[in-house]
Amino acid sequence: MNIDIRNHIKNNFKDAEPDEIKASIESSITEHDEITLPGMGVFFEILWEYSDSSSQEYILNTLKKGLN
């Protein structure tokens, strides 16, 4: 079975309101649900691709802070 996770996640959330996306992200984080990690990766990929270089630098610095 071959599943395209990117398209699956994008299709599941394409009509979602921002508060629904936020709730999904926060639920994934608070529940430490390993199964949601691929979806979180898709969200991060979208965030990265739609961010300008300044925003990407902010993301990188924020990640670095969280890893310390």
MOUR-V107713 format. One record per backbone hydrogen bond with DSSP energy under -0.5 kcal/mol. CO is the residue of the C=O (numbers start at 1). NH is the residue of the N-H. If there is no record, write none. Layout:
{{CO/NH} {CO/NH}}
This chain:
{{1/3} {3/5} {4/8} {5/9} {6/10} {7/11} {8/12} {9/13} {10/14} {13/16} {17/20} {17/21} {18/22} {19/23} {20/24} {21/25} {22/26} {23/27} {24/28} {25/29} {26/30} {27/31} {28/32} {28/33} {29/32} {32/34} {33/36} {34/37} {36/40} {37/41} {38/42} {39/43} {40/44} {41/45} {42/46} {43/47} {44/48} {45/49} {46/50} {48/51} {52/56} {53/57} {54/58} {55/59} {56/60} {57/61} {58/62} {59/63} {60/64} {61/65} {62/66} {63/67} {64/68} {65/68}}
